[in-house]
């Protein structure tokens, strides 16, 4: 059983799995309401991340979605913001974008990376486009045709042409990242 391999802290809580994600390196990332679990391709436990007692701290233990960018960085949407996770010098590093006022401390349900390196996040206050290099955020206004400002958990996808799909409480939005002007 996978649960037997997890740290004792996980055995004491009821885990709600919200996303299972296979990275480009073949590892499996599990988003749960108890944190983020990382296992190798053979489902051997590697490490975990949460906001309290894990070896690596993230913004919130409730992880709603996972994505990967073209540099193999892992991005997570949590109930208190977003984190970027990367492996460097034989150690995991976690970076928070809670220093940016427009997205600080908000609950996000979906996260997706476009082909140009931008990160798109959706939650209960709309869709945001993050430039992680410049730490700039653009909020997509309703007048651009959004179905609503509220989006659903794990309701995102990217197609082969690079179009992004986000499902919300009143329908589906298709975003063509290269055609959207701010």
C-alpha positions in Angstrom: 0.0 0.0 0.0 1.2 3.5 -0.8 0.0 4.7 2.6 2.4 2.4 4.4 5.3 4.2 2.8 4.2 7.7 3.9 5.5 9.4 7.0 3.6 8.9 10.3 2.1 12.4 10.1 0.1 11.3 7.0 -1.2 8.2 8.7 -3.0 10.3 11.3 -5.1 12.2 8.8 -7.6 11.4 6.2 -6.0 12.2 2.8 -8.1 13.7 0.1 -6.2 13.4 -3.2 -7.0 16.2 -5.6 -4.4 15.6 -8.3 -2.0 12.9 -9.4 0.7 14.3 -11.7 3.5 12.5 -13.6 6.5 14.9 -14.2 8.7 14.9 -17.2 11.3 13.0 -15.1 8.8 10.2 -14.5 8.2 11.0 -10.8 4.7 11.1 -9.4 3.4 14.1 -7.4 0.3 13.7 -5.3 -1.7 16.8 -4.3 -3.6 16.2 -1.1 -5.3 18.1 1.7 -2.3 17.1 3.9 0.4 18.4 1.5 2.3 17.3 -1.5 3.8 13.8 -1.8 6.6 12.9 -4.2 7.2 9.3 -5.3 9.5 7.9 -7.9 8.3 6.1 -11.0 8.2 2.8 -9.1 6.0 4.5 -6.4 8.7 4.5 -3.8 8.3 7.4 -1.3 10.9 10.2 -1.8 9.7 13.2 0.2 6.8 15.4 1.1 5.9 19.1 1.4 3.4 20.9 3.6 3.0 24.1 5.7 3.6 22.5 9.1 5.8 19.5 9.8 7.2 18.3 6.5 10.9 18.5 5.6 10.0 21.2 3.0 7.5 24.0 3.7 4.9 25.2 1.2 2.2 28.0 1.7 -0.6 25.7 2.7 -1.1 22.0 3.3 -4.1 21.9 1.0 -2.7 21.4 -2.4 -5.3 21.7 -5.2 -3.4 21.4 -8.5 0.1 20.7 -10.0 1.8 21.8 -13.2 5.3 21.6 -14.7 7.0 24.3 -16.7 9.5 23.8 -19.6 12.4 23.9 -17.2 11.0 21.0 -15.1 10.0 23.2 -12.2 6.9 22.0 -10.4 4.2 24.6 -9.7 1.4 24.1 -7.1 -1.8 25.9 -6.5 -2.7 25.8 -2.8 -5.4 27.3 -0.6 -3.1 30.1 0.4 -1.2 30.9 -2.8 1.2 29.3 -5.3 4.7 27.8 -4.9 7.4 26.8 -7.4 9.4 23.7 -6.4 12.8 22.8 -8.0 15.7 20.5 -7.3 19.1 22.1 -7.3 22.5 21.1 -5.7 21.0 17.8 -4.3 18.3 19.6 -2.4 14.7 20.7 -3.0 13.9 24.4 -3.0 10.5 26.0 -2.5 9.8 29.5 -3.7 6.6 31.4 -2.8 5.0 34.2 -4.9 3.2 35.6 -1.9 5.3 38.8 -2.1 3.1 39.8 -5.1 0.1 41.7 -3.7 -2.3 40.7 -6.5 -2.0 37.0 -5.8 -0.9 37.0 -2.1 -2.7 34.6 0.2 -5.5 33.7 -2.2 -7.0 30.3 -2.8 -6.2 28.8 -6.2 -7.8 25.7 -7.7 -6.0 25.3 -11.1 -2.5 26.1 -12.4 -1.1 25.7 -15.9 2.1 26.8 -17.7 2.0 28.2 -21.2 4.6 27.7 -23.9 6.2 31.2 -23.3 7.0 30.6 -19.7 4.0 32.3 -18.0 2.1 30.7 -15.3 -1.7 30.8 -15.3 -3.6 30.4 -12.1 -7.4 30.3 -11.5 -9.4 30.3 -8.3 -12.3 32.1 -6.7 -11.2 35.5 -7.8 -10.5 34.9 -11.4 -7.6 34.0 -13.7 -4.2 35.5 -13.3 -1.2 35.4 -15.6 2.1 35.4 -13.8 5.4 36.4 -15.3 7.7 34.5 -12.8 10.9 36.2 -14.0 9.7 39.8 -13.5 7.2 38.8 -10.8 4.4 40.7 -12.6 0.8 39.6 -12.5 -2.1 40.4 -14.9 -5.7 39.7 -13.9 -7.9 38.7 -16.8 -11.0 41.0 -16.6 -14.6 39.7 -17.1 -14.9 42.0 -20.2 -12.5 39.6 -22.0 -15.4 37.1 -22.0 -14.7 35.0 -18.9 -17.7 32.9 -17.9 -17.3 34.1 -14.2 -14.5 35.0 -11.8 -14.9 31.6 -10.0 -13.2 28.6 -11.3 -13.3 24.9 -10.4 -10.6 22.7 -9.0 -8.4 20.8 -11.5 -10.4 22.2 -14.4 -7.5 23.1 -16.6 -5.7 21.8 -19.6 -3.3 22.8 -22.4 -3.7 21.5 -25.9 -1.1 20.8 -28.5 -1.4 24.3 -30.0 -0.8 25.9 -26.6 -4.3 27.0 -25.9 -5.4 26.9 -22.2 -8.7 25.7 -20.9 -10.2 26.6 -17.6 -13.6 25.4 -16.3 -15.7 27.5 -14.0 -19.0 27.6 -12.3 -20.7 29.0 -15.4 -18.9 27.3 -18.3 -15.5 26.9 -20.0 -13.0 29.5 -21.0 -10.5 28.9 -23.8 -7.5 31.2 -23.7 -5.1 31.7 -26.5 -2.1 33.1 -24.5 -0.2 34.6 -27.5 -3.3 36.5 -28.7 -4.3 38.0 -25.3 -3.4 41.7 -25.0 -3.1 43.5 -21.7 
